[in-house]
Amino acid sequence: MKSIKNFVAVSALALVSFGSFAQSVTATALTLDGAEAKIAAQAQQQGAQYKITEANTNNVVHMTAELYK
């Protein structure tokens, strides 16, 4: 029983700490390179790294990324 309580407590803390460091950002530009440059600038400004999660081209590029530390 004690190990179950410990597992639940550790899981809850892991979720809380992950949620406090992840942030979703978006950018639009005419090219993929331009949109990624905007995402990179946002990440650098916040002292974070980024992972692109979505990019859509429909006359302009719309890109979404997750920032994490």
HELIX and SHEET records of a PDB file:
HELIX    1   1 LYS A    2  PHE A   21  1                                  20    
HELIX    2   2 LEU A   32  GLN A   45  1                                  14    
SHEET    1   A 3 GLN A  23  ALA A  29  0                                        
SHEET    2   A 3 VAL A  61  TYR A  68 -1                                        
SHEET    3   A 3 GLN A  49  THR A  57 -1                                        
END                                                                             
